């Protein structure tokens, strides 16, 4: 395929380079990318066919400006797909796709995933297994809902992602102390609701995610990630493990629930990241994100299975069947590192690469000198100071490699004493 024969894909923002560059690198091999973003591109340029800088850094939440920019591109050459993996812009992406009659152009489909209360209502009507959930607007409402459901409960924002604002409450005192965390946590571009907080049944059991390409309504699983959660009572995602041979990928009950979930939501074309708890009574749906997963889960999937999530996402965005057949059976794992003191001013964050085992394929700082960071809950995922990934033959080998990466990490604060680092092993 010559460069001019590759489909032209409109991408709406990229996200941070450490987390998303590999997707652009893959997409370049089969597609031409025109990027909409809020500032002049830098590292992205080598992967782009073209770009449009919108009016300011937050303008990529302005649908009218995005549609106008897309129309200018489309007049020069027809767009064949619209894609975004940014949680704050997936609804706008669907609206742009709708303007041109492209796959994924169903904003209502996206909202049934994006609005967690709508998700609960829709899945309840279809009989999909999930936790009990009550929508609340005030502390008194939350206390009443928790008493009805029974403790422990989970307080969850209606419209966020990445476990932001999610916290466990074991008693009425906990609800009083923690309701504000769920109510007030937000990010740029997040929706605001008069009834903003869900009080939900706390489910016991391992938590997993399943990334899939959805093509003409059929869910095509790519990989399962086993989550490692830390900083209780918060639900910070401190690591993930993706095993290409995970038996859940062929588990008929799990796959039926995931397909039933998408059918109920009317999700026909796009990428999804479905989170579930494996309870004693079977899998139950926690939420469905209408985009590729974050936290380098798709990267781990690429390295462990050979399935390319960037190319799969581009394919379904352009109305093409995705390639989702694994060509290897390895294990990929990621661990995130944090400081242990609030408001730590960073001097240096360094890995000693001479001591890293070959199984560690990435070991990178996420902060620079002068950055001020905190551990969760103040820091949440934005408090991460470094990441390490490993690719091995077994999960045990992967964790051993990440332990070695943690031992090779040195962090110094502006106060020159070394800083204790929390990488939080899977048992934490």
Secondary structure, 3 states (H helix, E strand, C coil): CCHHHCEEEEEECCCCHHHHHHHHHHHCCCEEEEEEECCCCCHHHHHCCEEEECCCCCHHHCHHHHHHHHHHHHHHCCCCEEECCCHHHHHHHHHHHHHCCCCCCCHHHHHHHHCHHHHHHHHHHHCCCECCEEEECCHHHHHHHHHHHCCCEEEEECCCCCCCCCEEECCHHHHHHHHHHHHHCCCCCCCCCCCCEEEEECCCCEEEEEEEEEECCEEEEEEEEEEEEECCCECEEEEEEEECCCHHHHCHHHHHHHHHHHHHHCCCCEEEEEEEEEECCEEEEEEEECCCCCCCHHHHHHHHHCCCHHHHHHHHHCCCCCCCCCCCCCEEEEEEEEECCCCEEEEEEEECHHHCCCCEEEEEECCCCCCEECCCCCCHHHHCCEEEEEEECCHHHHHHHHHHHHHCEEEEECCCCECCEECCCCCC
